[in-house]
Amino acid sequence: MRALKAELQIRSNTEFLLDAMPLFHWAVSERKRGHRIISESANGERRMLVFPRLERVAPEPVLPRVEIQWTERELRSLGELASALKPAARHKP
């Protein structure tokens, strides 16, 4: 914190927190809306902020759901196929 304060020419912890809080508040509100926080360099290189505490407020992704109505015959056939499969051979590195 001292190094950041010096770099930003901030004298007190209070001043530091007064500047830091709006930035943190903005980051939380952006993640709550499902937005990612990305920095972009002058040449277009992008880096995404990975901050576990912010992920706590991010909405859960909505995944598509498909429901399949299987017949008894199809389920029996699937069970037979699954039972007939041999375990995959282990590969040694």
TORRONU-982100 format. One record per atom (N, C-alpha, C): x, y, z. Coordinates in pm, whole numbers, padded with zeros to 5 digits, always signed. Layout:
N
XYZ/...
END
This chain:
93
+00083-00118+00000/+00000+00000+00000/+00088+00125+00000/+00198+00118+00076/+00289+00233+00080/+00345+00264-00059/+00382+00159-00134/+00439+00180-00267/+00336+00244-00360/+00211+00197-00353/+00107+00258-00435/+00081+00402-00397/+00077+00427-00268/+00056+00565-00222/+00168+00656-00273/+00291+00608-00266/+00404+00688-00313/+00395+00711-00465/+00365+00605-00537/+00355+00616-00683/+00246+00714-00725/+00136+00714-00652/+00023+00802-00685/+00031+00937-00614/+00137+00955-00536/+00158+01078-00460/+00040+01106-00366/+00002+01002-00295/-00106+01012-00196/-00040+01009-00058/-00080+01100+00028/-00015+01113+00159/-00080+01029+00270/-00211+01015+00267/-00276+00948+00380/-00353+00824+00334/-00375+00736+00431/-00457+00616+00404/-00600+00656+00369/-00650+00760+00433/-00785+00807+00406/-00798+00852+00261/-00703+00929+00216/-00704+00976+00077/-00695+00857-00020/-00611+00760+00016/-00597+00640-00066/-00731+00566-00078/-00797+00546+00036/-00926+00475+00035/-01034+00555-00038/-01032+00687-00024/-01130+00769-00095/-01114+00756-00247/-00992+00735-00293/-00970+00715-00436/-00997+00571-00478/-00964+00476-00392/-00976+00335-00426/-01122+00287-00424/-01202+00338-00334/-01339+00290-00319/-01424+00306-00446/-01422+00420-00513/-01503+00431-00635/-01460+00332-00743/-01329+00307-00753/-01280+00211-00852/-01329+00070-00817/-01320+00034-00692/-01365-00098-00648/-01517-00110-00664/-01589-00005-00630/-01735-00005-00645/-01773-00026-00792/-01704+00043-00880/-01729+00029-01024/-01702-00115-01069/-01592-00173-01024/-01557-00310-01063/-01665-00408-01016/-01713-00392-00894/-01818-00479-00841/-01946-00464-00923/-01985-00341-00954/-02109-00322-01030/-02097-00379-01172/-01980-00368-01232/-01960-00425-01366/-01972-00578-01365/-01909-00643-01267/-01917-00790-01259/-02059-00835-01226/-02131-00759-01143/-02270-00793-01112/-02356-00795-01238/-02322-00706-01331/-02395-00699-01458/-02347-00802-01558/-02248-00881-01518/-02196-00985-01606/-02087-00937-01699/-02042-00813-01682/-01937-00759-01767/-01800-00808-01720/-01710-00827-01815/-01571-00860-01782/-01492-00730-01779/-01388-00727-01698/-01305-00608-01688/-01174-00638-01762/-01150-00559-01865/-01038-00586-01955/-00955-00460-01971/-00822-00478-01974/-00735-00366-02008/-00684-00391-02149/-00669-00284-02224/-00624-00297-02363/-00505-00205-02386/-00399-00261-02443/-00280-00180-02472/-00302-00100-02600/-00210-00012-02628/-00219+00072-02748/-00219-00012-02876/-00154-00128-02873/-00150-00212-02994/-00263-00316-02998/-00358-00306-02907/-00475-00393-02910/-00466-00519-02826/-00352-00540-02760/-00339-00658-02673/-00431-00640-02554/-00507-00747-02523/-00604-00740-02413/-00568-00836-02302/-00594-00791-02180/-00577-00875-02061/-00701-00859-01975/-00754-00973-01931/-00875-00971-01849/-00836-00978-01701/-00904-00897-01620/-00881-00898-01476/-00939-01027-01418/-00856-01099-01344/-00901-01220-01274/-00886-01189-01125/-00999-01174-01059/-01000-01134-00919/-01110-01216-00850/-01074-01322-00780/-01174-01413-00723/-01285-01347-00643/-01255-01246-00566/-01360-01182-00487/-01467-01120-00577/-01426-01065-00691/-01525-01008-00784/-01611-01116-00846/-01556-01234-00864/-01634-01343-00925/-01749-01387-00835/-01740-01357-00707/-01848-01393-00614/-01977-01319-00646/-01966-01201-00707/-02086-01122-00737/-02132-01138-00881/-02051-01205-00964/-02087-01223-01104/-02206-01318-01116/-02295-01294-01211/-02409-01384-01227/-02364-01520-01277/-02438-01621-01239/-02410-01756-01287/-02437-01762-01437/-02352-01829-01511/-02379-01840-01654/-02506-01921-01679/-02581-01880-01776/-02703-01953-01812/-02667-02048-01926/-02670-02174-01897/-02636-02275-01996/-02763-02328-02061/-02754-02359-02190/-02873-02415-02256/-02905-02552-02198/-03031-02584-02196/-03074-02713-02142/-03155-02785-02248/-03121-02910-02267/-03191-02993-02364/-03247-03113-02290/-03373-03140-02311/-03433-03257-02248/-03466-03358-02357/-03420-03481-02337/-03442-03587-02436/-03539-03688-02375/-03643-03717-02447/-03739-03818-02405/-03695-03953-02462/-03631-04033-02380/-03580-04163-02424/-03691-04267-02412/-03697-04357-02507/-03789-04470-02497/-03720-04580-02417/-03797-04676-02370/-03740-04791-02297/-03636-04863-02383/-03668-04881-02508/-03578-04952-02601/-03446-04875-02618/-03456-04743-02631/-03335-04662-02647/-03248-04667-02521/-03312-04660-02406/-03237-04667-02281/-03168-04802-02264/-03239-04908-02299/-03182-05043-02290/-03061-05054-02384/-03076-05002-02505/-02968-05006-02604/-02848-04924-02556/-02873-04808-02500/-02766-04724-02447/-02693-04795-02334/-02768-04860-02246/-02708-04936-02136/-02621-05048-02187/-02667-05117-02290/-02589-05226-02348/-02459-05172-02410/-02470-05061-02479/-02350-05001-02540/-02250-04958-02433/-02300-04895-02328/-02212-04849-02221/-02146-04967-02150/-02218-05075-02132/-02163-05194-02065/-02058-05262-02151/-02072-05253-02282/-01981-05320-02373/-01849-05244-02390/-01847-05116-02355/-01725-05037-02373/-01616-05082-02278/-01496-05091-02332/-01381-05126-02249/-01323-04998-02194/-01270-05003-02072/-01206-04883-02017/-01091-04839-02107/-01072-04709-02120/-00963-04657-02203/-00830-04698-02145/-00738-04735-02232/-00604-04775-02189/-00532-04653-02133/-00462-04672-02028/-00386-04562-01968/-00261-04537-02049/-00237-04412-02076/-00115-04375-02150/-00008-04334-02053/+00111-04386-02075/+00223-04349-01990/+00296-04234-02056/+00328-04131-01979/+00399-04016-02037/+00540-04049-02078/
END
